[in-house]
Amino acid sequence: MYLQRRHNEKSLQPLGQIGFTDSKDEISVLIKNVGIGPMIIDKVEFQAQSQLSTDIEKHLSLNPKSYMHFVVDKEFKVTLLPQANMAVFSTNVSRMTDDQVSLIRSELASLRIKVSYLSIYERRFDVERGLGWFGRHERTISKA
């Protein structure tokens, strides 16, 4: 029975990943479950320098009505099925100016995200990633 239970635990394990979208129409930060078991997300934290918060809105100067976001914490947990994903930040940039899009990218680039989740067997996992990828478009000014 012990071996069967261990096998089931390993077979139904979620595998969390943090992904990004940066296209001409959309910028988003996604949590993905690429495992074969349900992923029970109980906390999503954003960090900028030494400030830590479960709400991305506290780290951005953008108008909160200009982007989709929500808080995942002790009061609001999310279950992601296998091969599903969830956007924790998303905005449509198709009608924004280049300066507005650059501002969004630079503010996201300064953040780090950490996702804490459980398997159905209550095994705890964390996945963490910096959002510096969004800063890849920033121009560097060369010193002459």
PyMOL CGO cylinders between C-alpha atoms (Angstrom):
from pymol import cmd
from pymol.cgo import CYLINDER

trace = [
    CYLINDER, 0.00, 0.00, 0.00, 2.87, 2.38, 0.82, 0.3, 1, 1, 1, 1, 1, 1,
    CYLINDER, 2.87, 2.38, 0.82, 4.46, 1.86, -2.59, 0.3, 1, 1, 1, 1, 1, 1,
    CYLINDER, 4.46, 1.86, -2.59, 1.11, 2.35, -4.33, 0.3, 1, 1, 1, 1, 1, 1,
    CYLINDER, 1.11, 2.35, -4.33, 0.51, 5.60, -2.48, 0.3, 1, 1, 1, 1, 1, 1,
    CYLINDER, 0.51, 5.60, -2.48, 4.03, 6.88, -3.32, 0.3, 1, 1, 1, 1, 1, 1,
    CYLINDER, 4.03, 6.88, -3.32, 3.46, 5.98, -6.96, 0.3, 1, 1, 1, 1, 1, 1,
    CYLINDER, 3.46, 5.98, -6.96, 0.13, 7.86, -6.98, 0.3, 1, 1, 1, 1, 1, 1,
    CYLINDER, 0.13, 7.86, -6.98, 1.73, 10.91, -5.35, 0.3, 1, 1, 1, 1, 1, 1,
    CYLINDER, 1.73, 10.91, -5.35, 4.46, 11.06, -7.97, 0.3, 1, 1, 1, 1, 1, 1,
    CYLINDER, 4.46, 11.06, -7.97, 2.07, 10.33, -10.85, 0.3, 1, 1, 1, 1, 1, 1,
    CYLINDER, 2.07, 10.33, -10.85, -0.37, 13.10, -9.98, 0.3, 1, 1, 1, 1, 1, 1,
    CYLINDER, -0.37, 13.10, -9.98, 2.17, 15.80, -9.28, 0.3, 1, 1, 1, 1, 1, 1,
    CYLINDER, 2.17, 15.80, -9.28, 1.62, 19.34, -10.55, 0.3, 1, 1, 1, 1, 1, 1,
    CYLINDER, 1.62, 19.34, -10.55, 4.51, 21.19, -12.13, 0.3, 1, 1, 1, 1, 1, 1,
    CYLINDER, 4.51, 21.19, -12.13, 4.30, 24.96, -11.99, 0.3, 1, 1, 1, 1, 1, 1,
    CYLINDER, 4.30, 24.96, -11.99, 5.91, 27.35, -14.45, 0.3, 1, 1, 1, 1, 1, 1,
    CYLINDER, 5.91, 27.35, -14.45, 5.79, 31.10, -14.86, 0.3, 1, 1, 1, 1, 1, 1,
    CYLINDER, 5.79, 31.10, -14.86, 5.45, 32.31, -18.42, 0.3, 1, 1, 1, 1, 1, 1,
    CYLINDER, 5.45, 32.31, -18.42, 5.21, 35.62, -20.23, 0.3, 1, 1, 1, 1, 1, 1,
    CYLINDER, 5.21, 35.62, -20.23, 3.40, 37.04, -23.23, 0.3, 1, 1, 1, 1, 1, 1,
    CYLINDER, 3.40, 37.04, -23.23, 4.68, 40.16, -24.94, 0.3, 1, 1, 1, 1, 1, 1,
    CYLINDER, 4.68, 40.16, -24.94, 3.09, 40.60, -28.34, 0.3, 1, 1, 1, 1, 1, 1,
    CYLINDER, 3.09, 40.60, -28.34, 1.78, 43.55, -30.33, 0.3, 1, 1, 1, 1, 1, 1,
    CYLINDER, 1.78, 43.55, -30.33, -1.64, 43.04, -28.71, 0.3, 1, 1, 1, 1, 1, 1,
    CYLINDER, -1.64, 43.04, -28.71, -0.99, 41.78, -25.18, 0.3, 1, 1, 1, 1, 1, 1,
    CYLINDER, -0.99, 41.78, -25.18, 1.46, 41.78, -22.29, 0.3, 1, 1, 1, 1, 1, 1,
    CYLINDER, 1.46, 41.78, -22.29, 0.83, 39.20, -19.59, 0.3, 1, 1, 1, 1, 1, 1,
    CYLINDER, 0.83, 39.20, -19.59, 2.34, 37.15, -16.79, 0.3, 1, 1, 1, 1, 1, 1,
    CYLINDER, 2.34, 37.15, -16.79, 1.02, 33.59, -16.62, 0.3, 1, 1, 1, 1, 1, 1,
    CYLINDER, 1.02, 33.59, -16.62, 1.10, 30.76, -14.12, 0.3, 1, 1, 1, 1, 1, 1,
    CYLINDER, 1.10, 30.76, -14.12, 1.07, 27.41, -15.92, 0.3, 1, 1, 1, 1, 1, 1,
    CYLINDER, 1.07, 27.41, -15.92, 0.53, 23.86, -14.68, 0.3, 1, 1, 1, 1, 1, 1,
    CYLINDER, 0.53, 23.86, -14.68, 2.54, 21.63, -17.01, 0.3, 1, 1, 1, 1, 1, 1,
    CYLINDER, 2.54, 21.63, -17.01, 2.30, 18.61, -14.70, 0.3, 1, 1, 1, 1, 1, 1,
    CYLINDER, 2.30, 18.61, -14.70, -0.31, 15.86, -14.69, 0.3, 1, 1, 1, 1, 1, 1,
    CYLINDER, -0.31, 15.86, -14.69, -2.00, 16.60, -11.36, 0.3, 1, 1, 1, 1, 1, 1,
    CYLINDER, -2.00, 16.60, -11.36, -4.10, 19.52, -10.14, 0.3, 1, 1, 1, 1, 1, 1,
    CYLINDER, -4.10, 19.52, -10.14, -2.18, 22.54, -8.84, 0.3, 1, 1, 1, 1, 1, 1,
    CYLINDER, -2.18, 22.54, -8.84, -3.72, 24.22, -5.78, 0.3, 1, 1, 1, 1, 1, 1,
    CYLINDER, -3.72, 24.22, -5.78, -2.27, 27.74, -5.69, 0.3, 1, 1, 1, 1, 1, 1,
    CYLINDER, -2.27, 27.74, -5.69, -2.47, 29.25, -2.23, 0.3, 1, 1, 1, 1, 1, 1,
    CYLINDER, -2.47, 29.25, -2.23, -0.18, 32.28, -2.58, 0.3, 1, 1, 1, 1, 1, 1,
    CYLINDER, -0.18, 32.28, -2.58, 1.25, 34.49, -5.30, 0.3, 1, 1, 1, 1, 1, 1,
    CYLINDER, 1.25, 34.49, -5.30, 3.74, 37.12, -4.15, 0.3, 1, 1, 1, 1, 1, 1,
    CYLINDER, 3.74, 37.12, -4.15, 5.39, 39.95, -6.03, 0.3, 1, 1, 1, 1, 1, 1,
    CYLINDER, 5.39, 39.95, -6.03, 8.63, 41.51, -4.91, 0.3, 1, 1, 1, 1, 1, 1,
    CYLINDER, 8.63, 41.51, -4.91, 10.25, 44.79, -5.90, 0.3, 1, 1, 1, 1, 1, 1,
    CYLINDER, 10.25, 44.79, -5.90, 13.55, 45.44, -4.11, 0.3, 1, 1, 1, 1, 1, 1,
    CYLINDER, 13.55, 45.44, -4.11, 12.70, 44.64, -0.48, 0.3, 1, 1, 1, 1, 1, 1,
    CYLINDER, 12.70, 44.64, -0.48, 8.93, 45.19, -0.73, 0.3, 1, 1, 1, 1, 1, 1,
    CYLINDER, 8.93, 45.19, -0.73, 6.82, 42.02, -0.80, 0.3, 1, 1, 1, 1, 1, 1,
    CYLINDER, 6.82, 42.02, -0.80, 3.09, 41.95, -1.58, 0.3, 1, 1, 1, 1, 1, 1,
    CYLINDER, 3.09, 41.95, -1.58, 0.40, 39.58, -2.79, 0.3, 1, 1, 1, 1, 1, 1,
    CYLINDER, 0.40, 39.58, -2.79, -1.05, 42.37, -4.95, 0.3, 1, 1, 1, 1, 1, 1,
    CYLINDER, -1.05, 42.37, -4.95, 0.88, 43.43, -8.06, 0.3, 1, 1, 1, 1, 1, 1,
    CYLINDER, 0.88, 43.43, -8.06, -0.99, 46.74, -7.96, 0.3, 1, 1, 1, 1, 1, 1,
    CYLINDER, -0.99, 46.74, -7.96, 1.17, 47.89, -5.03, 0.3, 1, 1, 1, 1, 1, 1,
    CYLINDER, 1.17, 47.89, -5.03, 4.31, 47.69, -7.21, 0.3, 1, 1, 1, 1, 1, 1,
    CYLINDER, 4.31, 47.69, -7.21, 3.00, 49.41, -10.33, 0.3, 1, 1, 1, 1, 1, 1,
    CYLINDER, 3.00, 49.41, -10.33, 2.30, 53.08, -10.97, 0.3, 1, 1, 1, 1, 1, 1,
    CYLINDER, 2.30, 53.08, -10.97, -0.08, 52.15, -13.79, 0.3, 1, 1, 1, 1, 1, 1,
    CYLINDER, -0.08, 52.15, -13.79, -3.79, 52.82, -13.54, 0.3, 1, 1, 1, 1, 1, 1,
    CYLINDER, -3.79, 52.82, -13.54, -5.25, 49.59, -12.05, 0.3, 1, 1, 1, 1, 1, 1,
    CYLINDER, -5.25, 49.59, -12.05, -8.18, 49.84, -14.49, 0.3, 1, 1, 1, 1, 1, 1,
    CYLINDER, -8.18, 49.84, -14.49, -5.77, 49.54, -17.42, 0.3, 1, 1, 1, 1, 1, 1,
    CYLINDER, -5.77, 49.54, -17.42, -4.85, 45.92, -16.67, 0.3, 1, 1, 1, 1, 1, 1,
    CYLINDER, -4.85, 45.92, -16.67, -6.39, 42.71, -15.39, 0.3, 1, 1, 1, 1, 1, 1,
    CYLINDER, -6.39, 42.71, -15.39, -5.02, 41.36, -12.10, 0.3, 1, 1, 1, 1, 1, 1,
    CYLINDER, -5.02, 41.36, -12.10, -6.19, 39.58, -8.99, 0.3, 1, 1, 1, 1, 1, 1,
    CYLINDER, -6.19, 39.58, -8.99, -4.85, 38.50, -5.64, 0.3, 1, 1, 1, 1, 1, 1,
    CYLINDER, -4.85, 38.50, -5.64, -4.23, 34.88, -4.64, 0.3, 1, 1, 1, 1, 1, 1,
    CYLINDER, -4.23, 34.88, -4.64, -3.73, 34.46, -0.91, 0.3, 1, 1, 1, 1, 1, 1,
    CYLINDER, -3.73, 34.46, -0.91, -5.09, 32.56, 2.11, 0.3, 1, 1, 1, 1, 1, 1,
    CYLINDER, -5.09, 32.56, 2.11, -8.60, 33.83, 1.46, 0.3, 1, 1, 1, 1, 1, 1,
    CYLINDER, -8.60, 33.83, 1.46, -8.68, 33.16, -2.28, 0.3, 1, 1, 1, 1, 1, 1,
    CYLINDER, -8.68, 33.16, -2.28, -7.03, 29.99, -3.57, 0.3, 1, 1, 1, 1, 1, 1,
    CYLINDER, -7.03, 29.99, -3.57, -7.05, 28.81, -7.18, 0.3, 1, 1, 1, 1, 1, 1,
    CYLINDER, -7.05, 28.81, -7.18, -6.92, 25.29, -8.57, 0.3, 1, 1, 1, 1, 1, 1,
    CYLINDER, -6.92, 25.29, -8.57, -5.31, 24.87, -11.98, 0.3, 1, 1, 1, 1, 1, 1,
    CYLINDER, -5.31, 24.87, -11.98, -6.02, 21.69, -13.84, 0.3, 1, 1, 1, 1, 1, 1,
    CYLINDER, -6.02, 21.69, -13.84, -3.20, 19.95, -15.72, 0.3, 1, 1, 1, 1, 1, 1,
    CYLINDER, -3.20, 19.95, -15.72, -2.08, 21.83, -18.86, 0.3, 1, 1, 1, 1, 1, 1,
    CYLINDER, -2.08, 21.83, -18.86, -4.07, 24.94, -17.83, 0.3, 1, 1, 1, 1, 1, 1,
    CYLINDER, -4.07, 24.94, -17.83, -2.80, 28.45, -17.22, 0.3, 1, 1, 1, 1, 1, 1,
    CYLINDER, -2.80, 28.45, -17.22, -3.92, 31.58, -15.43, 0.3, 1, 1, 1, 1, 1, 1,
    CYLINDER, -3.92, 31.58, -15.43, -2.96, 35.21, -16.03, 0.3, 1, 1, 1, 1, 1, 1,
    CYLINDER, -2.96, 35.21, -16.03, -1.98, 37.12, -12.88, 0.3, 1, 1, 1, 1, 1, 1,
    CYLINDER, -1.98, 37.12, -12.88, -1.34, 40.25, -14.95, 0.3, 1, 1, 1, 1, 1, 1,
    CYLINDER, -1.34, 40.25, -14.95, -2.67, 41.01, -18.41, 0.3, 1, 1, 1, 1, 1, 1,
    CYLINDER, -2.67, 41.01, -18.41, -3.24, 44.11, -20.47, 0.3, 1, 1, 1, 1, 1, 1,
    CYLINDER, -3.24, 44.11, -20.47, -4.21, 44.84, -24.05, 0.3, 1, 1, 1, 1, 1, 1,
    CYLINDER, -4.21, 44.84, -24.05, -1.56, 47.09, -25.58, 0.3, 1, 1, 1, 1, 1, 1,
    CYLINDER, -1.56, 47.09, -25.58, -2.85, 47.24, -29.17, 0.3, 1, 1, 1, 1, 1, 1,
    CYLINDER, -2.85, 47.24, -29.17, -4.12, 50.82, -28.74, 0.3, 1, 1, 1, 1, 1, 1,
    CYLINDER, -4.12, 50.82, -28.74, -1.33, 52.13, -26.51, 0.3, 1, 1, 1, 1, 1, 1,
    CYLINDER, -1.33, 52.13, -26.51, 1.54, 54.37, -27.51, 0.3, 1, 1, 1, 1, 1, 1,
    CYLINDER, 1.54, 54.37, -27.51, 5.10, 53.06, -27.56, 0.3, 1, 1, 1, 1, 1, 1,
    CYLINDER, 5.10, 53.06, -27.56, 5.86, 55.10, -24.43, 0.3, 1, 1, 1, 1, 1, 1,
    CYLINDER, 5.86, 55.10, -24.43, 2.95, 53.53, -22.53, 0.3, 1, 1, 1, 1, 1, 1,
    CYLINDER, 2.95, 53.53, -22.53, 4.06, 50.03, -23.54, 0.3, 1, 1, 1, 1, 1, 1,
    CYLINDER, 4.06, 50.03, -23.54, 7.65, 50.81, -22.52, 0.3, 1, 1, 1, 1, 1, 1,
    CYLINDER, 7.65, 50.81, -22.52, 6.45, 51.99, -19.12, 0.3, 1, 1, 1, 1, 1, 1,
    CYLINDER, 6.45, 51.99, -19.12, 4.54, 48.73, -18.56, 0.3, 1, 1, 1, 1, 1, 1,
    CYLINDER, 4.54, 48.73, -18.56, 7.54, 46.65, -19.60, 0.3, 1, 1, 1, 1, 1, 1,
    CYLINDER, 7.54, 46.65, -19.60, 9.99, 48.58, -17.41, 0.3, 1, 1, 1, 1, 1, 1,
    CYLINDER, 9.99, 48.58, -17.41, 7.76, 48.38, -14.33, 0.3, 1, 1, 1, 1, 1, 1,
    CYLINDER, 7.76, 48.38, -14.33, 7.23, 44.64, -14.81, 0.3, 1, 1, 1, 1, 1, 1,
    CYLINDER, 7.23, 44.64, -14.81, 10.96, 44.10, -15.39, 0.3, 1, 1, 1, 1, 1, 1,
    CYLINDER, 10.96, 44.10, -15.39, 11.73, 45.32, -11.88, 0.3, 1, 1, 1, 1, 1, 1,
    CYLINDER, 11.73, 45.32, -11.88, 9.54, 42.64, -10.25, 0.3, 1, 1, 1, 1, 1, 1,
    CYLINDER, 9.54, 42.64, -10.25, 9.99, 39.06, -9.09, 0.3, 1, 1, 1, 1, 1, 1,
    CYLINDER, 9.99, 39.06, -9.09, 7.09, 36.59, -8.71, 0.3, 1, 1, 1, 1, 1, 1,
    CYLINDER, 7.09, 36.59, -8.71, 6.83, 33.61, -6.37, 0.3, 1, 1, 1, 1, 1, 1,
    CYLINDER, 6.83, 33.61, -6.37, 4.01, 31.08, -6.57, 0.3, 1, 1, 1, 1, 1, 1,
    CYLINDER, 4.01, 31.08, -6.57, 3.35, 28.66, -3.69, 0.3, 1, 1, 1, 1, 1, 1,
    CYLINDER, 3.35, 28.66, -3.69, 1.16, 25.67, -4.44, 0.3, 1, 1, 1, 1, 1, 1,
    CYLINDER, 1.16, 25.67, -4.44, 0.11, 22.22, -3.23, 0.3, 1, 1, 1, 1, 1, 1,
    CYLINDER, 0.11, 22.22, -3.23, -0.57, 18.88, -4.85, 0.3, 1, 1, 1, 1, 1, 1,
    CYLINDER, -0.57, 18.88, -4.85, -3.76, 16.98, -4.01, 0.3, 1, 1, 1, 1, 1, 1,
    CYLINDER, -3.76, 16.98, -4.01, -1.61, 15.02, -1.57, 0.3, 1, 1, 1, 1, 1, 1,
    CYLINDER, -1.61, 15.02, -1.57, -0.79, 18.33, 0.19, 0.3, 1, 1, 1, 1, 1, 1,
    CYLINDER, -0.79, 18.33, 0.19, 2.84, 18.31, -0.87, 0.3, 1, 1, 1, 1, 1, 1,
    CYLINDER, 2.84, 18.31, -0.87, 4.13, 21.91, -1.02, 0.3, 1, 1, 1, 1, 1, 1,
    CYLINDER, 4.13, 21.91, -1.02, 5.99, 23.39, -3.99, 0.3, 1, 1, 1, 1, 1, 1,
    CYLINDER, 5.99, 23.39, -3.99, 7.27, 26.85, -4.94, 0.3, 1, 1, 1, 1, 1, 1,
    CYLINDER, 7.27, 26.85, -4.94, 8.25, 28.33, -8.28, 0.3, 1, 1, 1, 1, 1, 1,
    CYLINDER, 8.25, 28.33, -8.28, 9.93, 31.71, -8.55, 0.3, 1, 1, 1, 1, 1, 1,
    CYLINDER, 9.93, 31.71, -8.55, 11.04, 33.86, -11.44, 0.3, 1, 1, 1, 1, 1, 1,
    CYLINDER, 11.04, 33.86, -11.44, 12.23, 37.40, -12.10, 0.3, 1, 1, 1, 1, 1, 1,
    CYLINDER, 12.23, 37.40, -12.10, 10.34, 39.44, -14.66, 0.3, 1, 1, 1, 1, 1, 1,
    CYLINDER, 10.34, 39.44, -14.66, 13.50, 41.05, -16.02, 0.3, 1, 1, 1, 1, 1, 1,
    CYLINDER, 13.50, 41.05, -16.02, 12.69, 39.49, -19.41, 0.3, 1, 1, 1, 1, 1, 1,
    CYLINDER, 12.69, 39.49, -19.41, 10.31, 42.40, -20.03, 0.3, 1, 1, 1, 1, 1, 1,
    CYLINDER, 10.31, 42.40, -20.03, 13.30, 44.76, -19.91, 0.3, 1, 1, 1, 1, 1, 1,
    CYLINDER, 13.30, 44.76, -19.91, 14.88, 43.26, -23.03, 0.3, 1, 1, 1, 1, 1, 1,
    CYLINDER, 14.88, 43.26, -23.03, 13.54, 46.12, -25.18, 0.3, 1, 1, 1, 1, 1, 1,
    CYLINDER, 13.54, 46.12, -25.18, 15.00, 48.88, -23.04, 0.3, 1, 1, 1, 1, 1, 1,
    CYLINDER, 15.00, 48.88, -23.04, 17.54, 50.93, -24.86, 0.3, 1, 1, 1, 1, 1, 1,
    CYLINDER, 17.54, 50.93, -24.86, 20.95, 51.31, -23.36, 0.3, 1, 1, 1, 1, 1, 1,
    CYLINDER, 20.95, 51.31, -23.36, 22.51, 54.71, -23.66, 0.3, 1, 1, 1, 1, 1, 1,
    CYLINDER, 22.51, 54.71, -23.66, 26.16, 54.46, -24.60, 0.3, 1, 1, 1, 1, 1, 1,
    CYLINDER, 26.16, 54.46, -24.60, 28.58, 56.85, -22.98, 0.3, 1, 1, 1, 1, 1, 1,
    CYLINDER, 28.58, 56.85, -22.98, 30.65, 58.71, -25.52, 0.3, 1, 1, 1, 1, 1, 1,
]
cmd.load_cgo(trace, "trace")
